[in-house]
């Protein structure tokens, strides 16, 4: 019975913690890197304008 309660508590706590966490790739440096990468790929004609 104790294990069942413990599992239920963790089942609700883990998703709550994930909701509060920041996305792994969304900072300004990531956006700047993506822009530079896209420009380099355009110059190499790997993507369209």
TORTIRO-687588 format. One record per residue: residue in three letters; x, y, z of N, C-alpha, C in turn. Coordinates in Angstrom, 2 decimals. Layout:
N
rest n_px n_py n_pz ca_px ca_py ca_pz c_px c_py c_pz
ala X Y Z X Y Z X Y Z
...
***
This chain:
49
rest n_px n_py n_pz ca_px ca_py ca_pz c_px c_py c_pz
unk 0.83 -1.19 0.00 0.00 0.00 0.00 0.87 1.26 0.00
unk 1.95 1.23 0.77 2.85 2.38 0.85 3.50 2.65 -0.51
unk 3.89 1.58 -1.21 4.51 1.74 -2.52 3.55 2.39 -3.50
unk 2.30 2.01 -3.44 1.31 2.57 -4.36 1.17 4.07 -4.14
unk 1.15 4.50 -2.89 1.04 5.93 -2.60 2.29 6.67 -3.06
unk 3.43 6.06 -2.86 4.68 6.68 -3.27 4.74 6.84 -4.79
unk 4.29 5.83 -5.50 4.27 5.90 -6.97 3.32 6.99 -7.43
unk 2.17 7.11 -6.81 1.21 8.15 -7.19 1.76 9.55 -6.93
unk 2.46 9.71 -5.81 3.05 11.02 -5.50 4.07 11.39 -6.56
unk 4.95 10.47 -6.91 5.96 10.76 -7.93 5.34 10.95 -9.31
unk 4.25 10.26 -9.58 3.59 10.40 -10.87 3.07 11.82 -11.07
unk 2.72 12.50 -9.99 2.24 13.88 -10.11 3.37 14.90 -9.96
unk 4.42 14.57 -9.22 5.50 15.53 -9.00 6.44 15.64 -10.20
unk 6.72 14.56 -10.85 7.67 14.59 -11.97 7.16 15.46 -13.11
unk 5.93 15.30 -13.58 5.46 16.20 -14.65 5.39 17.66 -14.22
unk 5.08 17.92 -12.97 5.02 19.30 -12.48 6.40 19.94 -12.56
unk 7.44 19.19 -12.24 8.80 19.70 -12.35 9.21 19.93 -13.79
unk 8.75 19.09 -14.68 9.09 19.24 -16.10 8.41 20.48 -16.69
unk 7.24 20.81 -16.22 6.53 21.98 -16.72 7.27 23.26 -16.33
unk 7.88 23.28 -15.14 8.56 24.46 -14.65 9.96 24.61 -15.23
unk 10.52 23.57 -15.81 11.87 23.62 -16.35 11.91 24.44 -17.64
unk 13.04 25.09 -17.88 13.20 25.86 -19.10 13.46 24.93 -20.28
unk 13.03 25.32 -21.46 13.34 24.51 -22.64 14.86 24.44 -22.84
unk 15.36 23.33 -23.35 16.81 23.17 -23.45 17.47 24.07 -24.50
unk 16.73 24.49 -25.53 17.33 25.28 -26.60 16.44 26.47 -26.93
unk 16.55 27.53 -26.16 15.72 28.70 -26.48 16.37 30.00 -26.06
unk 17.62 29.95 -25.63 18.28 31.16 -25.19 18.72 32.02 -26.37
unk 19.09 33.26 -26.10 19.51 34.17 -27.17 20.73 33.65 -27.94
unk 21.64 32.98 -27.25 22.81 32.46 -27.95 22.43 31.33 -28.90
unk 21.41 30.56 -28.55 20.93 29.49 -29.44 20.28 30.08 -30.69
unk 19.51 31.14 -30.50 18.85 31.79 -31.64 19.89 32.43 -32.56
unk 20.92 33.05 -31.97 21.99 33.65 -32.77 22.74 32.58 -33.56
unk 23.02 31.46 -32.92 23.70 30.36 -33.60 22.86 29.84 -34.75
unk 21.57 29.70 -34.54 20.68 29.20 -35.59 20.66 30.16 -36.78
unk 20.66 31.46 -36.51 20.70 32.44 -37.59 21.98 32.37 -38.39
unk 23.11 32.25 -37.69 24.40 32.14 -38.38 24.48 30.84 -39.18
unk 23.97 29.78 -38.62 23.97 28.49 -39.32 23.12 28.56 -40.58
unk 21.95 29.19 -40.48 21.06 29.30 -41.64 21.74 30.10 -42.76
unk 22.41 31.20 -42.39 23.11 32.01 -43.40 24.21 31.21 -44.08
unk 24.96 30.45 -43.30 26.02 29.61 -43.87 25.44 28.55 -44.79
unk 24.30 28.00 -44.42 23.66 26.99 -45.26 23.13 27.61 -46.55
unk 22.63 28.86 -46.48 22.18 29.55 -47.69 23.35 29.80 -48.64
unk 24.48 30.22 -48.08 25.66 30.49 -48.90 26.17 29.22 -49.57
unk 25.98 28.10 -48.92 26.40 26.81 -49.48 25.31 26.20 -50.36
unk 24.21 26.91 -50.51 23.06 26.48 -51.31 22.48 25.15 -50.82
unk 22.46 25.00 -49.52 21.85 23.81 -48.92 20.39 24.04 -48.57
unk 19.99 25.32 -48.47 18.59 25.68 -48.19 18.21 26.83 -49.10
unk 16.92 27.06 -49.23 16.44 28.17 -50.05 16.50 29.48 -49.30
unk 16.37 30.59 -50.04 16.43 31.92 -49.40 15.24 32.19 -48.50
***
